[in-house]
Amino acid sequence: MRRMSLFAQSEEANLRAARPLAARMRPESLDQFVGQRHFLGEGKLLRRLLAADRLGSVIFYGPPGTGKTTLARLLAVESRRRFRQLSAVTGTVKDLREVLESARDDLAAEGRRTLLFVDEIHRFNKAQQDVLLPDVEEGIVTLVGATTSNPFFAVNSALISRSQVFQFEPLSADDIKSLLSRAVQDDRRGLGLERVELLEEAADFLAEVCDGDARRALAALEIGVLSTPERPLRFTRGLAEESVQRKAIEYDPTGDAHYDAISALIKSIRGSDPDAGLYWLARMLEAGEDVRFLCRRLVILASEDVGNADPQALPLAVAAMQACEFVGLPECQLTLSQCVTYLACAPKSNAATTAIDAARRDVRQGRLVPVPVHLRDGHYAGAQRLGHGAGYQYSHDDPSGVAAQDYLGVRRVYYQPVERGFEAELARRLVEIRRRLDEARGAETGPGPVSSESQ
């Protein structure tokens, strides 16, 4: 027995030594878990579920390296459940049924529940996800599914409706630095025996460059330490730079990373921040985004968010689109940069956008008006007998260029220019134009516009 115990200890030590630093430094209790305070902090929902022993099925959604797998293991420990793990990439329906059957037997024989962790759960097809439903509903297993894709798009809606969704955020720089410090000080699991002095500048660099991914930061630290023989070791920024790999950008051109990035780009430009706009543009270009897609969205933005506040925005965006088609990458990044910075700095107006929305809403709601007789086509045989076109005033014959003429039959105001950029000039012009048009209707003109809702 003693000999077997020695063998077991030796094997365990060998296995532990083979594990990477990130795996060895996984927290052993919830108190050691770093990050995700928005749902795991004191008094937050997940903590409350655990305290009340009401942990049900959950979906963990977020980027890699933020602790989804680790937290699933800790939940099993805290809730005294048996931990079972499946990968949706390699697992089959047969594997899933075996785990569920075993969980049912454990519950019936021992009264012990099972926490089933399914990594990349969005990779399960509908049939596999459907297999889970009965046992999730009956409480045979507590499902913890992890995914990097938006679960509301990627996971069976029936499964989502039976689960709490917790969104993981990238770890903050302070969180990463805390993990690095813990790793260099821990004698049992970390690098404490290596006598490493982690300089502040190196920790700051790793915390910034790892983009909230704890595994990546710890991997760089371990590579730097194990590849440098001198002891004690001063872990400098230079060593950190040599030890970290360029992170592959997590980006699915058809997934939510794609839509989140373009949303950030558009909102940055709309918010008049050229620097943020350039970052999100660079992020998408580096990830291989379709240039035509970017151009199309910039042309839309030029009308939607700049409009007549700067009438040059649309022609510039269209020219950028044509130039990108002609030049291609990598040079067309210069054109895109010019377009993004111009649109971001341009005065903003969504008056044209809200105007067409209001007009179409009237049409959809049935608030229709007939074409006034004097505006109807009078160029065909018989139009004169119908009176079509009679009384029409040719605007160019009026000295002001605006004839006192009714073009709608009712007074509805859709376009309301803002007092920014060139649109402020249009607003001043419209005061006189609308006064002339109101003369034809005999309407009283007031100081403010009449909205479409007033008719």
Contacts in CASP RR format, 6 or more apart in sequence:
PFRMAT RR
TARGET T0000
AUTHOR 0000-0000-0000
METHOD contacts of the structure
MODEL  1
MRRMSLFAQSEEANLRAARPLAARMRPESLDQFVGQRHFLGEGKLLRRLL
AADRLGSVIFYGPPGTGKTTLARLLAVESRRRFRQLSAVTGTVKDLREVL
ESARDDLAAEGRRTLLFVDEIHRFNKAQQDVLLPDVEEGIVTLVGATTSN
PFFAVNSALISRSQVFQFEPLSADDIKSLLSRAVQDDRRGLGLERVELLE
EAADFLAEVCDGDARRALAALEIGVLSTPERPLRFTRGLAEESVQRKAIE
YDPTGDAHYDAISALIKSIRGSDPDAGLYWLARMLEAGEDVRFLCRRLVI
LASEDVGNADPQALPLAVAAMQACEFVGLPECQLTLSQCVTYLACAPKSN
AATTAIDAARRDVRQGRLVPVPVHLRDGHYAGAQRLGHGAGYQYSHDDPS
GVAAQDYLGVRRVYYQPVERGFEAELARRLVEIRRRLDEARGAETGPGPV
SSESQ
16 24 0 8 1.000
20 218 0 8 1.000
20 219 0 8 1.000
20 222 0 8 1.000
21 183 0 8 1.000
21 190 0 8 1.000
21 191 0 8 1.000
21 218 0 8 1.000
21 219 0 8 1.000
21 221 0 8 1.000
21 222 0 8 1.000
22 214 0 8 1.000
22 215 0 8 1.000
22 218 0 8 1.000
22 219 0 8 1.000
22 222 0 8 1.000
24 189 0 8 1.000
24 190 0 8 1.000
25 179 0 8 1.000
25 182 0 8 1.000
25 183 0 8 1.000
25 186 0 8 1.000
25 189 0 8 1.000
25 190 0 8 1.000
25 218 0 8 1.000
26 70 0 8 1.000
26 73 0 8 1.000
27 33 0 8 1.000
27 34 0 8 1.000
27 70 0 8 1.000
27 74 0 8 1.000
29 74 0 8 1.000
29 77 0 8 1.000
30 40 0 8 1.000
30 50 0 8 1.000
30 74 0 8 1.000
30 78 0 8 1.000
33 40 0 8 1.000
33 67 0 8 1.000
33 70 0 8 1.000
33 71 0 8 1.000
33 74 0 8 1.000
34 171 0 8 1.000
34 175 0 8 1.000
34 178 0 8 1.000
34 179 0 8 1.000
34 214 0 8 1.000
35 66 0 8 1.000
35 169 0 8 1.000
35 171 0 8 1.000
35 172 0 8 1.000
35 175 0 8 1.000
36 66 0 8 1.000
36 67 0 8 1.000
36 71 0 8 1.000
36 166 0 8 1.000
36 168 0 8 1.000
36 169 0 8 1.000
37 44 0 8 1.000
38 44 0 8 1.000
38 169 0 8 1.000
39 45 0 8 1.000
39 46 0 8 1.000
39 166 0 8 1.000
40 46 0 8 1.000
40 47 0 8 1.000
40 71 0 8 1.000
41 47 0 8 1.000
45 164 0 8 1.000
45 166 0 8 1.000
46 58 0 8 1.000
46 164 0 8 1.000
46 166 0 8 1.000
49 55 0 8 1.000
49 56 0 8 1.000
49 164 0 8 1.000
50 75 0 8 1.000
50 78 0 8 1.000
50 79 0 8 1.000
53 79 0 8 1.000
55 75 0 8 1.000
55 79 0 8 1.000
55 142 0 8 1.000
56 139 0 8 1.000
56 142 0 8 1.000
56 143 0 8 1.000
56 163 0 8 1.000
56 164 0 8 1.000
57 136 0 8 1.000
57 141 0 8 1.000
57 142 0 8 1.000
57 143 0 8 1.000
57 144 0 8 1.000
57 159 0 8 1.000
57 162 0 8 1.000
57 163 0 8 1.000
57 164 0 8 1.000
58 143 0 8 1.000
58 144 0 8 1.000
58 145 0 8 1.000
58 163 0 8 1.000
58 164 0 8 1.000
58 165 0 8 1.000
58 166 0 8 1.000
59 121 0 8 1.000
59 144 0 8 1.000
59 145 0 8 1.000
59 146 0 8 1.000
59 147 0 8 1.000
59 151 0 8 1.000
59 155 0 8 1.000
59 160 0 8 1.000
59 163 0 8 1.000
59 164 0 8 1.000
59 165 0 8 1.000
59 166 0 8 1.000
60 68 0 8 1.000
60 71 0 8 1.000
60 72 0 8 1.000
60 144 0 8 1.000
60 145 0 8 1.000
60 146 0 8 1.000
60 147 0 8 1.000
60 166 0 8 1.000
60 168 0 8 1.000
61 146 0 8 1.000
61 147 0 8 1.000
61 148 0 8 1.000
61 149 0 8 1.000
61 150 0 8 1.000
61 151 0 8 1.000
61 165 0 8 1.000
61 166 0 8 1.000
61 167 0 8 1.000
61 168 0 8 1.000
62 68 0 8 1.000
62 147 0 8 1.000
62 148 0 8 1.000
62 167 0 8 1.000
62 168 0 8 1.000
62 169 0 8 1.000
63 148 0 8 1.000
63 168 0 8 1.000
63 170 0 8 1.000
63 212 0 8 1.000
63 213 0 8 1.000
63 250 0 8 1.000
64 148 0 8 1.000
64 213 0 8 1.000
64 215 0 8 1.000
64 250 0 8 1.000
65 171 0 8 1.000
65 212 0 8 1.000
65 213 0 8 1.000
65 214 0 8 1.000
65 215 0 8 1.000
65 216 0 8 1.000
66 168 0 8 1.000
66 169 0 8 1.000
66 170 0 8 1.000
66 171 0 8 1.000
66 212 0 8 1.000
66 213 0 8 1.000
66 214 0 8 1.000
67 168 0 8 1.000
67 214 0 8 1.000
68 119 0 8 1.000
68 146 0 8 1.000
68 168 0 8 1.000
69 117 0 8 1.000
69 119 0 8 1.000
69 146 0 8 1.000
72 83 0 8 1.000
72 85 0 8 1.000
72 115 0 8 1.000
72 117 0 8 1.000
72 144 0 8 1.000
72 145 0 8 1.000
72 146 0 8 1.000
73 83 0 8 1.000
73 117 0 8 1.000
75 81 0 8 1.000
75 115 0 8 1.000
75 144 0 8 1.000
76 82 0 8 1.000
76 83 0 8 1.000
76 115 0 8 1.000
76 117 0 8 1.000
77 83 0 8 1.000
79 113 0 8 1.000
79 115 0 8 1.000
79 142 0 8 1.000
80 112 0 8 1.000
81 112 0 8 1.000
81 113 0 8 1.000
81 114 0 8 1.000
81 115 0 8 1.000
81 142 0 8 1.000
82 103 0 8 1.000
82 106 0 8 1.000
82 112 0 8 1.000
82 113 0 8 1.000
82 114 0 8 1.000
82 115 0 8 1.000
83 114 0 8 1.000
83 115 0 8 1.000
83 117 0 8 1.000
84 99 0 8 1.000
84 102 0 8 1.000
84 103 0 8 1.000
84 114 0 8 1.000
84 115 0 8 1.000
84 116 0 8 1.000
84 117 0 8 1.000
85 116 0 8 1.000
85 117 0 8 1.000
85 118 0 8 1.000
85 119 0 8 1.000
86 95 0 8 1.000
86 96 0 8 1.000
86 99 0 8 1.000
86 116 0 8 1.000
86 117 0 8 1.000
86 118 0 8 1.000
86 119 0 8 1.000
87 118 0 8 1.000
87 119 0 8 1.000
87 120 0 8 1.000
88 118 0 8 1.000
88 119 0 8 1.000
88 120 0 8 1.000
88 121 0 8 1.000
88 122 0 8 1.000
88 123 0 8 1.000
88 124 0 8 1.000
88 128 0 8 1.000
89 119 0 8 1.000
89 120 0 8 1.000
89 123 0 8 1.000
93 127 0 8 1.000
93 128 0 8 1.000
93 131 0 8 1.000
96 128 0 8 1.000
96 131 0 8 1.000
96 132 0 8 1.000
97 131 0 8 1.000
99 114 0 8 1.000
99 116 0 8 1.000
99 141 0 8 1.000
100 116 0 8 1.000
100 131 0 8 1.000
100 132 0 8 1.000
100 135 0 8 1.000
100 140 0 8 1.000
100 141 0 8 1.000
102 114 0 8 1.000
103 113 0 8 1.000
103 114 0 8 1.000
103 116 0 8 1.000
103 135 0 8 1.000
103 140 0 8 1.000
103 141 0 8 1.000
104 135 0 8 1.000
104 140 0 8 1.000
106 112 0 8 1.000
106 113 0 8 1.000
106 114 0 8 1.000
107 113 0 8 1.000
107 114 0 8 1.000
107 140 0 8 1.000
113 139 0 8 1.000
113 140 0 8 1.000
113 141 0 8 1.000
113 142 0 8 1.000
114 140 0 8 1.000
114 141 0 8 1.000
114 142 0 8 1.000
115 141 0 8 1.000
115 142 0 8 1.000
115 144 0 8 1.000
116 141 0 8 1.000
116 142 0 8 1.000
116 143 0 8 1.000
116 144 0 8 1.000
117 144 0 8 1.000
117 145 0 8 1.000
117 146 0 8 1.000
118 124 0 8 1.000
118 132 0 8 1.000
118 143 0 8 1.000
118 144 0 8 1.000
118 145 0 8 1.000
118 146 0 8 1.000
119 145 0 8 1.000
119 146 0 8 1.000
120 146 0 8 1.000
120 147 0 8 1.000
120 148 0 8 1.000
121 129 0 8 1.000
121 145 0 8 1.000
121 146 0 8 1.000
121 147 0 8 1.000
121 151 0 8 1.000
121 155 0 8 1.000
122 147 0 8 1.000
122 148 0 8 1.000
122 149 0 8 1.000
122 151 0 8 1.000
122 154 0 8 1.000
122 155 0 8 1.000
126 156 0 8 1.000
129 155 0 8 1.000
129 156 0 8 1.000
129 158 0 8 1.000
129 159 0 8 1.000
130 156 0 8 1.000
130 158 0 8 1.000
132 141 0 8 1.000
132 143 0 8 1.000
132 159 0 8 1.000
133 156 0 8 1.000
133 158 0 8 1.000
133 159 0 8 1.000
133 162 0 8 1.000
134 140 0 8 1.000
135 141 0 8 1.000
136 143 0 8 1.000
136 159 0 8 1.000
136 162 0 8 1.000
136 163 0 8 1.000
137 162 0 8 1.000
143 159 0 8 1.000
143 163 0 8 1.000
145 163 0 8 1.000
147 154 0 8 1.000
147 155 0 8 1.000
148 250 0 8 1.000
149 252 0 8 1.000
149 255 0 8 1.000
149 256 0 8 1.000
150 255 0 8 1.000
150 256 0 8 1.000
151 160 0 8 1.000
151 165 0 8 1.000
152 160 0 8 1.000
152 165 0 8 1.000
153 255 0 8 1.000
153 256 0 8 1.000
170 211 0 8 1.000
170 212 0 8 1.000
170 213 0 8 1.000
171 179 0 8 1.000
171 212 0 8 1.000
171 213 0 8 1.000
171 214 0 8 1.000
172 212 0 8 1.000
173 204 0 8 1.000
173 207 0 8 1.000
173 208 0 8 1.000
174 207 0 8 1.000
175 212 0 8 1.000
175 214 0 8 1.000
176 206 0 8 1.000
176 207 0 8 1.000
176 210 0 8 1.000
176 212 0 8 1.000
176 214 0 8 1.000
176 217 0 8 1.000
177 203 0 8 1.000
177 204 0 8 1.000
177 207 0 8 1.000
179 214 0 8 1.000
179 217 0 8 1.000
179 218 0 8 1.000
180 198 0 8 1.000
180 203 0 8 1.000
180 206 0 8 1.000
180 207 0 8 1.000
180 217 0 8 1.000
180 218 0 8 1.000
180 221 0 8 1.000
181 198 0 8 1.000
181 203 0 8 1.000
183 190 0 8 1.000
183 191 0 8 1.000
183 218 0 8 1.000
183 221 0 8 1.000
184 190 0 8 1.000
184 191 0 8 1.000
184 192 0 8 1.000
184 194 0 8 1.000
184 196 0 8 1.000
184 197 0 8 1.000
184 198 0 8 1.000
184 221 0 8 1.000
184 235 0 8 1.000
185 192 0 8 1.000
186 192 0 8 1.000
187 193 0 8 1.000
191 221 0 8 1.000
191 222 0 8 1.000
191 225 0 8 1.000
194 225 0 8 1.000
194 231 0 8 1.000
194 233 0 8 1.000
195 231 0 8 1.000
195 232 0 8 1.000
195 233 0 8 1.000
196 225 0 8 1.000
196 232 0 8 1.000
196 233 0 8 1.000
196 235 0 8 1.000
197 232 0 8 1.000
197 233 0 8 1.000
197 234 0 8 1.000
197 235 0 8 1.000
198 221 0 8 1.000
198 235 0 8 1.000
199 234 0 8 1.000
199 235 0 8 1.000
199 236 0 8 1.000
199 237 0 8 1.000
201 236 0 8 1.000
201 237 0 8 1.000
202 235 0 8 1.000
202 236 0 8 1.000
202 237 0 8 1.000
202 238 0 8 1.000
202 239 0 8 1.000
202 240 0 8 1.000
204 237 0 8 1.000
205 237 0 8 1.000
205 240 0 8 1.000
205 241 0 8 1.000
206 217 0 8 1.000
206 220 0 8 1.000
206 221 0 8 1.000
206 240 0 8 1.000
206 244 0 8 1.000
207 217 0 8 1.000
209 244 0 8 1.000
209 247 0 8 1.000
210 216 0 8 1.000
210 217 0 8 1.000
210 220 0 8 1.000
210 244 0 8 1.000
210 247 0 8 1.000
211 247 0 8 1.000
213 247 0 8 1.000
216 244 0 8 1.000
216 245 0 8 1.000
216 247 0 8 1.000
220 240 0 8 1.000
220 243 0 8 1.000
220 244 0 8 1.000
220 245 0 8 1.000
221 235 0 8 1.000
221 240 0 8 1.000
221 243 0 8 1.000
223 243 0 8 1.000
224 235 0 8 1.000
224 239 0 8 1.000
224 240 0 8 1.000
224 242 0 8 1.000
224 243 0 8 1.000
225 233 0 8 1.000
225 235 0 8 1.000
227 243 0 8 1.000
228 239 0 8 1.000
249 283 0 8 1.000
249 286 0 8 1.000
249 287 0 8 1.000
250 257 0 8 1.000
251 257 0 8 1.000
251 258 0 8 1.000
251 261 0 8 1.000
251 284 0 8 1.000
251 287 0 8 1.000
251 288 0 8 1.000
251 289 0 8 1.000
252 258 0 8 1.000
253 287 0 8 1.000
253 288 0 8 1.000
253 289 0 8 1.000
253 290 0 8 1.000
257 287 0 8 1.000
258 289 0 8 1.000
261 280 0 8 1.000
261 283 0 8 1.000
261 284 0 8 1.000
261 287 0 8 1.000
261 289 0 8 1.000
262 280 0 8 1.000
262 284 0 8 1.000
262 293 0 8 1.000
262 294 0 8 1.000
262 297 0 8 1.000
264 276 0 8 1.000
264 277 0 8 1.000
264 280 0 8 1.000
265 277 0 8 1.000
265 280 0 8 1.000
265 281 0 8 1.000
265 284 0 8 1.000
265 294 0 8 1.000
265 297 0 8 1.000
265 340 0 8 1.000
266 297 0 8 1.000
266 301 0 8 1.000
266 305 0 8 1.000
268 276 0 8 1.000
268 277 0 8 1.000
268 279 0 8 1.000
268 280 0 8 1.000
268 344 0 8 1.000
269 277 0 8 1.000
269 301 0 8 1.000
269 305 0 8 1.000
269 340 0 8 1.000
269 343 0 8 1.000
269 344 0 8 1.000
270 301 0 8 1.000
270 305 0 8 1.000
270 348 0 8 1.000
271 344 0 8 1.000
271 348 0 8 1.000
272 344 0 8 1.000
272 345 0 8 1.000
272 348 0 8 1.000
273 344 0 8 1.000
274 340 0 8 1.000
274 341 0 8 1.000
274 344 0 8 1.000
274 345 0 8 1.000
277 340 0 8 1.000
277 344 0 8 1.000
278 337 0 8 1.000
278 340 0 8 1.000
278 341 0 8 1.000
281 294 0 8 1.000
281 336 0 8 1.000
281 337 0 8 1.000
281 340 0 8 1.000
284 294 0 8 1.000
285 294 0 8 1.000
285 329 0 8 1.000
285 333 0 8 1.000
285 336 0 8 1.000
291 324 0 8 1.000
291 328 0 8 1.000
291 329 0 8 1.000
291 332 0 8 1.000
291 336 0 8 1.000
292 324 0 8 1.000
292 325 0 8 1.000
294 336 0 8 1.000
295 317 0 8 1.000
295 320 0 8 1.000
295 321 0 8 1.000
295 324 0 8 1.000
295 325 0 8 1.000
295 336 0 8 1.000
296 321 0 8 1.000
298 317 0 8 1.000
298 320 0 8 1.000
298 321 0 8 1.000
298 336 0 8 1.000
298 339 0 8 1.000
298 340 0 8 1.000
298 343 0 8 1.000
299 314 0 8 1.000
299 317 0 8 1.000
299 318 0 8 1.000
299 321 0 8 1.000
301 317 0 8 1.000
301 343 0 8 1.000
302 313 0 8 1.000
302 314 0 8 1.000
302 316 0 8 1.000
302 317 0 8 1.000
302 318 0 8 1.000
302 343 0 8 1.000
303 313 0 8 1.000
303 314 0 8 1.000
303 352 0 8 1.000
303 353 0 8 1.000
304 350 0 8 1.000
304 352 0 8 1.000
304 353 0 8 1.000
305 343 0 8 1.000
305 348 0 8 1.000
305 349 0 8 1.000
305 350 0 8 1.000
305 353 0 8 1.000
306 313 0 8 1.000
306 314 0 8 1.000
306 343 0 8 1.000
306 346 0 8 1.000
306 347 0 8 1.000
306 348 0 8 1.000
306 349 0 8 1.000
307 313 0 8 1.000
307 314 0 8 1.000
307 349 0 8 1.000
307 350 0 8 1.000
307 351 0 8 1.000
307 352 0 8 1.000
307 353 0 8 1.000
307 423 0 8 1.000
308 349 0 8 1.000
308 351 0 8 1.000
308 352 0 8 1.000
308 417 0 8 1.000
308 422 0 8 1.000
308 423 0 8 1.000
308 426 0 8 1.000
309 346 0 8 1.000
309 347 0 8 1.000
309 348 0 8 1.000
309 349 0 8 1.000
309 418 0 8 1.000
309 420 0 8 1.000
309 421 0 8 1.000
309 422 0 8 1.000
309 423 0 8 1.000
310 346 0 8 1.000
310 347 0 8 1.000
310 421 0 8 1.000
310 422 0 8 1.000
311 422 0 8 1.000
313 342 0 8 1.000
313 343 0 8 1.000
313 346 0 8 1.000
316 339 0 8 1.000
316 342 0 8 1.000
316 343 0 8 1.000
317 339 0 8 1.000
317 343 0 8 1.000
320 335 0 8 1.000
320 336 0 8 1.000
320 338 0 8 1.000
320 339 0 8 1.000
323 332 0 8 1.000
323 335 0 8 1.000
324 332 0 8 1.000
324 335 0 8 1.000
324 336 0 8 1.000
327 335 0 8 1.000
347 420 0 8 1.000
347 421 0 8 1.000
347 422 0 8 1.000
347 423 0 8 1.000
348 418 0 8 1.000
348 420 0 8 1.000
349 417 0 8 1.000
349 418 0 8 1.000
349 420 0 8 1.000
349 421 0 8 1.000
349 423 0 8 1.000
351 415 0 8 1.000
351 416 0 8 1.000
351 417 0 8 1.000
351 418 0 8 1.000
351 423 0 8 1.000
352 415 0 8 1.000
354 414 0 8 1.000
354 416 0 8 1.000
355 414 0 8 1.000
355 415 0 8 1.000
355 416 0 8 1.000
356 414 0 8 1.000
358 414 0 8 1.000
358 451 0 8 1.000
358 452 0 8 1.000
359 412 0 8 1.000
359 414 0 8 1.000
359 452 0 8 1.000
361 452 0 8 1.000
362 412 0 8 1.000
362 452 0 8 1.000
367 452 0 8 1.000
367 455 0 8 1.000
369 408 0 8 1.000
369 409 0 8 1.000
369 410 0 8 1.000
372 406 0 8 1.000
372 407 0 8 1.000
372 408 0 8 1.000
372 409 0 8 1.000
373 387 0 8 1.000
373 388 0 8 1.000
373 389 0 8 1.000
373 390 0 8 1.000
374 389 0 8 1.000
374 390 0 8 1.000
374 391 0 8 1.000
374 392 0 8 1.000
374 405 0 8 1.000
375 389 0 8 1.000
375 392 0 8 1.000
375 407 0 8 1.000
376 383 0 8 1.000
376 386 0 8 1.000
376 387 0 8 1.000
376 388 0 8 1.000
376 389 0 8 1.000
377 383 0 8 1.000
377 388 0 8 1.000
377 389 0 8 1.000
378 384 0 8 1.000
378 388 0 8 1.000
378 389 0 8 1.000
383 389 0 8 1.000
384 390 0 8 1.000
392 405 0 8 1.000
393 403 0 8 1.000
393 404 0 8 1.000
393 405 0 8 1.000
394 403 0 8 1.000
395 401 0 8 1.000
395 402 0 8 1.000
395 403 0 8 1.000
395 405 0 8 1.000
397 403 0 8 1.000
398 404 0 8 1.000
400 432 0 8 1.000
400 436 0 8 1.000
402 432 0 8 1.000
402 433 0 8 1.000
402 436 0 8 1.000
402 437 0 8 1.000
403 436 0 8 1.000
403 440 0 8 1.000
404 436 0 8 1.000
404 437 0 8 1.000
404 439 0 8 1.000
404 440 0 8 1.000
405 437 0 8 1.000
405 440 0 8 1.000
406 437 0 8 1.000
406 440 0 8 1.000
406 441 0 8 1.000
407 437 0 8 1.000
409 441 0 8 1.000
410 455 0 8 1.000
411 438 0 8 1.000
411 441 0 8 1.000
411 443 0 8 1.000
411 450 0 8 1.000
411 455 0 8 1.000
412 450 0 8 1.000
412 451 0 8 1.000
412 452 0 8 1.000
412 455 0 8 1.000
413 434 0 8 1.000
413 449 0 8 1.000
413 450 0 8 1.000
413 451 0 8 1.000
413 452 0 8 1.000
414 452 0 8 1.000
415 430 0 8 1.000
416 449 0 8 1.000
417 423 0 8 1.000
417 424 0 8 1.000
417 426 0 8 1.000
417 427 0 8 1.000
417 430 0 8 1.000
418 424 0 8 1.000
418 427 0 8 1.000
419 427 0 8 1.000
434 445 0 8 1.000
434 449 0 8 1.000
435 445 0 8 1.000
438 444 0 8 1.000
438 445 0 8 1.000
END
